Amino acid sequence: MTDQIKKIQLNDLHVALGGKMVPFAGFNMPVRYTSDIEEHQTVREGVGVFDVSHMGEFMVNGPKALELIQKLTSNDASKLVNGQAQYSCFPNDKGGIVDDLIVYKFEDEKYMLVVNASNIEKDWAWINKHNTMGAKLENISDSISLFAVQGPKAIEAVQALTPVNLSDIKFYHFVVGEFAGIPDVIISGTGYTGAGGFEIYVKNEEAEKVWNAIFEAGKDFNIRPIGLGARDTLRLEMGYCLYGNDINDETSPLEAGLGWITKFTKDFINSDNLKKQKEEGVNKKLVGFILEEKGIPRAHYPIINKEGQTIGEVTSGTMSPSMGIGIGLGYVKSEYSQPGTEIFITVRNKNLKSKVEKLPLLKK
């Protein structure tokens, strides 16, 4: 492991655009260009573009590709059709999660796994360790750039760049087609914002051309570059987990509310123990909450009940730009996990009244 901070392909472009660059997951990344609130609203109401080229991409090919993916992941990848993507996780052998990821199916013997930037090396080692059946693996992370064009105006903003009818791409489906004059671009109906839009995978050498084309096409829609600050507030309003905060090597997918991606119709790593956990029930659960008093919850703040006993801990928190109130995610003892339950978040020595809220926290 080197301490060298890596640079994404368009690093210098982001600096020139006025991006405030910070180290994130081992990469130099733009955290904001103007203000987090302004960038957040741009995505919720219009269209913005994140450069998330720090993410990892692994190709899994050959006759044993599906067998390996089925062993490694909690979700059932045999249900995928060509051109479909699936949210999943890698359970570890101790009850926790190695990483969460998206599985893309191109064809029967060709898949792509998209993993978190902070876990690229760990995941790559984990996959190789368990590849006893001889699937063909290739780590293409360093050669791929990824742009997330997000927001309700995303389709209108970039439709002119591709003959592919973007309205036809369903959520968690993708098309490989021409985009900005470049062939074989992956146009994926995915994102981490809940605002609609696409993720565009391109080779590094085409990245600047594609980025510039997106901004040229979207200028009438007031398209803007968006940093990681707004990415965090957008995903929190939706209640999407962030690896390292809300899920990690010690949290089980069932505790994290990821039972829906944990399919016991097949065997996978640690599936017997997780199945047992499902039958017996979990002691703690990840919940979304909304503050009913003024304050901003942050990771590791205690969650208490009205008697003042500690019942859990905040894992992610922020001031919601859309709602104007403090929101967050955190683990609480299971008996406090029902929506509507009154809880208190300790913010700067004050216990602020809050309530458990069904996800997403931002209601459409």
C-alpha positions as CSV (number, residue, x, y, z in Angstrom):
1,M,0.0,0.0,0.0
2,T,1.5,3.3,-1.0
3,D,0.6,6.7,0.6
4,Q,0.9,8.3,-2.8
5,I,-2.4,10.1,-3.6
6,K,-3.6,9.1,-7.1
7,K,-5.0,11.5,-9.6
8,I,-8.0,10.9,-11.8
9,Q,-7.7,11.5,-15.5
10,L,-9.2,15.0,-15.4
11,N,-7.5,16.2,-12.2
12,D,-6.1,19.3,-13.9
13,L,-9.4,20.2,-15.5
14,H,-11.1,20.2,-12.1
15,V,-8.4,22.4,-10.7
16,A,-8.9,24.8,-13.6
17,L,-12.7,24.8,-13.0
18,G,-12.0,26.0,-9.4
19,G,-12.7,22.6,-7.8
20,K,-11.5,22.4,-4.2
21,M,-9.4,19.3,-4.3
22,V,-9.1,17.0,-1.2
23,P,-7.7,13.5,-0.6
24,F,-10.6,11.0,-0.7
25,A,-10.2,7.2,-0.8
26,G,-6.6,7.5,-1.9
27,F,-7.4,9.9,-4.8
28,N,-7.2,13.7,-5.2
29,M,-10.9,14.6,-5.7
30,P,-13.1,17.7,-6.1
31,V,-15.1,18.2,-3.0
32,R,-16.9,21.3,-4.3
33,Y,-16.7,24.0,-7.0
34,T,-19.1,26.7,-5.5
35,S,-21.0,25.6,-2.4
36,D,-22.4,22.2,-1.3
37,I,-25.9,23.6,-1.0
38,E,-25.9,25.2,-4.5
39,E,-24.5,22.1,-6.1
40,H,-27.0,19.9,-4.2
41,Q,-29.9,21.9,-5.5
42,T,-28.5,21.9,-9.0
43,V,-28.8,18.1,-9.0
44,R,-32.2,17.9,-7.3
45,E,-33.7,20.5,-9.6
46,G,-31.7,20.5,-12.8
47,V,-28.6,18.6,-13.9
48,G,-25.1,18.3,-12.6
49,V,-22.0,16.1,-13.4
50,F,-19.8,14.2,-10.9
51,D,-16.4,12.9,-11.9
52,V,-16.4,9.7,-10.0
53,S,-13.5,8.1,-11.9
54,H,-11.9,7.0,-8.6
55,M,-14.4,4.0,-8.6
56,G,-13.0,0.6,-9.3
57,E,-14.0,-1.6,-12.3
58,F,-13.3,-5.4,-12.6
59,M,-14.2,-7.5,-15.6
60,V,-15.2,-11.1,-14.9
61,N,-15.3,-13.2,-18.1
62,G,-15.4,-16.8,-19.3
63,P,-17.6,-19.8,-18.6
64,K,-17.0,-19.6,-14.9
65,A,-17.9,-15.9,-14.5
66,L,-21.4,-16.3,-13.1
67,E,-20.3,-19.2,-10.8
68,L,-17.7,-16.9,-9.2
69,I,-20.1,-13.9,-8.9
70,Q,-22.7,-16.2,-7.3
71,K,-20.2,-17.4,-4.7
72,L,-18.9,-13.9,-3.9
73,T,-22.1,-11.8,-3.9
74,S,-25.2,-11.8,-1.7
75,N,-27.7,-11.0,-4.5
76,D,-28.8,-13.5,-7.2
77,A,-26.9,-12.6,-10.3
78,S,-28.5,-15.5,-12.2
79,K,-31.6,-13.3,-12.5
80,L,-29.8,-10.7,-14.6
81,V,-30.6,-10.3,-18.2
82,N,-28.1,-8.8,-20.7
83,G,-28.0,-5.0,-20.2
84,Q,-29.1,-5.1,-16.6
85,A,-27.2,-4.1,-13.5
86,Q,-27.7,-5.2,-9.9
87,Y,-26.8,-3.7,-6.5
88,S,-25.1,-6.3,-4.3
89,C,-22.5,-6.8,-1.6
90,F,-19.5,-9.1,-0.9
91,P,-20.2,-10.7,2.5
92,N,-17.0,-11.7,4.4
93,D,-16.6,-14.9,6.3
94,K,-17.2,-13.2,9.7
95,G,-20.7,-11.8,9.2
96,G,-19.7,-8.4,7.8
97,I,-19.3,-6.8,4.4
98,V,-16.1,-6.6,2.3
99,D,-17.8,-4.0,0.1
100,D,-21.0,-3.1,-1.7
101,L,-20.9,-3.0,-5.5
102,I,-22.9,-3.1,-8.7
103,V,-22.8,-6.1,-11.0
104,Y,-23.3,-5.4,-14.7
105,K,-24.2,-8.2,-17.1
106,F,-23.1,-7.7,-20.7
107,E,-23.7,-11.3,-21.9
108,D,-23.6,-14.8,-20.4
109,E,-19.8,-14.9,-20.0
110,K,-19.1,-11.2,-19.6
111,Y,-19.7,-9.1,-16.4
112,M,-18.3,-6.0,-14.8
113,L,-18.1,-5.3,-11.1
114,V,-18.0,-1.7,-10.0
115,V,-16.6,-1.3,-6.5
116,N,-15.8,1.5,-4.1
117,A,-12.5,3.4,-4.6
118,S,-11.3,2.9,-1.0
119,N,-11.7,-0.9,-1.4
120,I,-10.2,-1.5,-4.9
121,E,-7.1,-3.4,-3.6
122,K,-8.9,-5.2,-0.8
123,D,-11.7,-6.3,-3.2
124,W,-9.3,-7.4,-5.9
125,A,-7.4,-9.6,-3.4
126,W,-10.7,-11.0,-2.1
127,I,-12.0,-11.9,-5.5
128,N,-8.8,-13.5,-6.6
129,K,-8.6,-15.5,-3.4
130,H,-12.0,-17.0,-4.0
131,N,-11.6,-17.6,-7.8
132,T,-11.0,-21.3,-7.3
133,M,-13.1,-22.1,-10.4
134,G,-10.9,-20.2,-12.9
135,A,-13.0,-17.2,-14.0
136,K,-11.0,-14.7,-16.1
137,L,-10.4,-11.5,-14.1
138,E,-9.2,-8.1,-15.2
139,N,-8.8,-5.0,-13.1
140,I,-9.5,-2.1,-15.5
141,S,-9.9,0.5,-12.8
142,D,-6.9,2.6,-13.8
143,S,-8.0,2.9,-17.5
144,I,-11.7,3.9,-17.0
145,S,-13.2,7.3,-16.3
146,L,-16.8,7.5,-14.9
147,F,-19.1,10.5,-15.1
148,A,-22.4,10.6,-13.2
149,V,-24.8,12.9,-15.1
150,Q,-27.6,13.3,-12.5
151,G,-30.8,15.3,-12.1
152,P,-34.3,15.5,-13.6
153,K,-32.9,17.4,-16.7
154,A,-30.2,14.8,-17.4
155,I,-32.0,13.2,-20.3
156,E,-32.8,16.4,-22.1
157,A,-29.3,17.8,-21.4
158,V,-27.3,15.0,-23.1
159,Q,-29.8,13.3,-25.5
160,A,-28.3,15.1,-28.4
161,L,-24.9,13.3,-27.8
162,T,-26.2,9.8,-28.6
163,P,-28.4,7.9,-31.0
164,V,-29.5,5.8,-28.0
165,N,-32.9,6.8,-26.8
166,L,-32.0,7.6,-23.2
167,S,-35.7,7.6,-22.1
168,D,-35.8,3.9,-22.9
169,I,-33.0,3.0,-20.4
170,K,-34.7,1.7,-17.4
171,F,-33.4,2.2,-13.8
172,Y,-30.5,-0.3,-13.3
173,H,-30.2,-1.1,-17.0
174,F,-27.5,0.0,-19.4
175,V,-26.7,0.3,-23.1
176,V,-23.3,0.1,-24.8
177,G,-23.5,2.6,-27.6
178,E,-22.1,5.7,-29.3
179,F,-21.9,8.8,-27.0
180,A,-20.3,12.1,-28.0
181,G,-19.0,10.5,-31.2
182,I,-17.2,7.8,-29.2
183,P,-18.2,4.1,-29.8
184,D,-18.7,1.5,-27.1
185,V,-19.5,3.9,-24.2
186,I,-21.4,2.3,-21.3
187,I,-24.5,4.4,-20.6
188,S,-26.0,3.2,-17.3
189,G,-29.3,4.2,-15.7
190,T,-27.7,4.3,-12.3
191,G,-26.6,6.9,-9.8
192,Y,-26.2,7.7,-6.1
193,T,-28.5,10.7,-5.8
194,G,-32.1,9.6,-6.3
195,A,-32.5,12.5,-8.7
196,G,-32.5,10.4,-11.9
197,G,-29.8,10.4,-14.6
198,F,-27.0,8.3,-15.9
199,E,-23.5,7.1,-15.3
200,I,-21.2,7.2,-18.3
201,Y,-18.1,4.8,-18.4
202,V,-15.4,5.9,-20.9
203,K,-11.8,5.0,-21.6
204,N,-9.4,7.6,-20.0
205,E,-8.2,8.8,-23.4
206,E,-11.7,9.8,-24.3
207,A,-12.6,11.3,-20.9
208,E,-11.8,15.0,-21.6
209,K,-13.6,14.9,-25.0
210,V,-16.7,13.3,-23.4
211,W,-16.7,15.7,-20.4
212,N,-16.5,18.7,-22.6
213,A,-19.2,17.4,-24.9
214,I,-21.5,16.9,-21.9
215,F,-21.0,20.5,-20.8
216,E,-21.5,21.9,-24.3
217,A,-24.7,19.9,-24.8
218,G,-26.0,20.8,-21.3
219,K,-25.2,24.5,-21.3
220,D,-28.8,25.6,-22.0
221,F,-29.8,23.5,-19.0
222,N,-27.4,25.3,-16.7
223,I,-25.4,22.1,-16.2
224,R,-22.7,22.3,-13.5
225,P,-19.8,20.2,-12.2
226,I,-20.7,18.8,-8.8
227,G,-18.3,17.8,-6.0
228,L,-18.3,15.0,-3.4
229,G,-19.8,17.3,-0.7
230,A,-23.1,17.4,-2.5
231,R,-22.8,13.7,-3.4
232,D,-22.9,13.0,0.3
233,T,-25.9,15.1,1.1
234,L,-27.8,13.8,-1.9
235,R,-27.2,10.1,-1.0
236,L,-28.1,10.7,2.6
237,E,-31.5,12.2,1.7
238,M,-32.1,8.9,-0.1
239,G,-30.7,6.8,2.8
240,Y,-28.1,5.1,0.5
241,C,-25.3,3.4,2.5
242,L,-21.7,4.7,2.3
243,Y,-19.1,2.0,2.8
244,G,-16.8,2.9,5.7
245,N,-19.6,4.9,7.4
246,D,-22.9,2.9,7.3
247,I,-21.5,-0.5,6.4
248,N,-18.1,-2.1,6.9
249,D,-16.3,-5.4,7.7
250,E,-18.3,-5.7,10.9
251,T,-21.9,-4.8,9.9
252,S,-24.0,-7.6,8.5
253,P,-26.1,-6.9,5.4
254,L,-29.2,-7.8,7.5
255,E,-28.4,-5.3,10.2
256,A,-27.8,-2.7,7.4
257,G,-31.3,-3.1,5.9
258,L,-29.8,-4.9,2.9
259,G,-31.9,-8.0,3.3
260,W,-33.4,-7.2,-0.1
261,I,-30.0,-7.9,-1.7
262,T,-29.3,-11.0,0.4
263,K,-30.9,-14.0,-1.4
264,F,-30.8,-17.4,0.2
265,T,-31.9,-19.1,-3.0
266,K,-28.2,-19.9,-3.6
267,D,-25.1,-20.6,-1.6
268,F,-22.6,-17.7,-1.2
269,I,-19.8,-16.9,1.2
270,N,-21.1,-17.0,4.8
271,S,-24.7,-17.6,3.6
272,D,-25.4,-20.2,6.2
273,N,-24.5,-17.9,9.1
274,L,-26.5,-15.0,7.6
275,K,-29.5,-17.3,7.0
276,K,-29.3,-18.2,10.7
277,Q,-29.1,-14.5,11.6
278,K,-32.2,-13.9,9.5
279,E,-34.1,-16.6,11.3
280,E,-33.0,-15.5,14.8
281,G,-33.3,-11.8,14.1
282,V,-30.7,-9.1,14.5
283,N,-29.9,-7.1,17.7
284,K,-29.3,-3.8,15.9
285,K,-30.6,-2.2,12.7
286,L,-29.5,0.7,10.5
287,V,-32.3,3.4,10.5
288,G,-32.8,6.7,8.9
289,F,-33.8,9.6,11.3
290,I,-34.9,13.2,11.1
291,L,-34.1,15.8,13.8
292,E,-37.1,17.6,15.2
293,E,-34.9,20.3,16.8
294,K,-32.2,22.5,15.3
295,G,-28.8,20.8,15.0
296,I,-26.6,18.8,12.8
297,P,-25.9,15.1,13.5
298,R,-22.5,13.7,12.7
299,A,-20.9,10.3,12.6
300,H,-20.2,8.7,16.0
301,Y,-22.7,11.0,17.9
302,P,-24.6,8.9,20.5
303,I,-28.2,7.9,19.9
304,I,-30.2,7.7,23.2
305,N,-33.7,6.8,24.3
306,K,-35.9,9.1,26.4
307,E,-34.5,7.5,29.6
308,G,-31.1,8.7,28.6
309,Q,-29.7,5.3,27.8
310,T,-27.4,4.9,24.8
311,I,-29.1,2.7,22.2
312,G,-26.9,3.3,19.2
313,E,-24.7,5.6,17.2
314,V,-24.9,7.9,14.2
315,T,-23.0,6.6,11.2
316,S,-23.7,9.5,8.7
317,G,-25.4,12.8,9.3
318,T,-25.8,16.2,7.7
319,M,-28.1,19.2,7.3
320,S,-30.4,18.3,4.5
321,P,-30.3,21.1,1.8
322,S,-33.7,20.0,0.4
323,M,-35.5,19.7,3.8
324,G,-33.6,22.3,5.8
325,I,-33.3,20.0,8.8
326,G,-30.8,17.6,10.3
327,I,-31.0,14.0,9.0
328,G,-28.9,10.9,9.3
329,L,-28.4,7.2,9.4
330,G,-27.4,5.2,12.4
331,Y,-27.5,1.8,14.1
332,V,-30.0,1.4,17.0
333,K,-31.1,-1.6,19.1
334,S,-33.7,-3.4,17.0
335,E,-36.6,-2.5,19.3
336,Y,-36.1,1.2,18.4
337,S,-36.0,0.6,14.7
338,Q,-39.7,1.1,13.8
339,P,-40.5,4.3,11.8
340,G,-42.1,6.9,14.1
341,T,-40.0,5.8,17.1
342,E,-38.8,8.7,19.2
343,I,-35.1,8.8,19.7
344,F,-32.6,11.5,20.7
345,I,-29.3,12.4,19.1
346,T,-26.6,13.9,21.4
347,V,-25.3,17.0,19.5
348,R,-22.8,19.1,21.5
349,N,-24.0,17.8,24.9
350,K,-27.6,18.5,24.0
351,N,-30.1,15.6,23.5
352,L,-32.1,16.6,20.4
353,K,-35.5,15.0,19.9
354,S,-35.6,13.0,16.6
355,K,-37.6,10.3,15.1
356,V,-36.9,7.2,13.1
357,E,-38.1,7.7,9.5
358,K,-38.8,5.2,6.7
359,L,-36.3,5.6,3.8
360,P,-35.9,7.6,1.7
361,L,-35.8,10.5,4.1
362,L,-36.6,12.9,1.3
363,K,-40.1,12.2,0.2
364,K,-40.8,13.0,-3.5
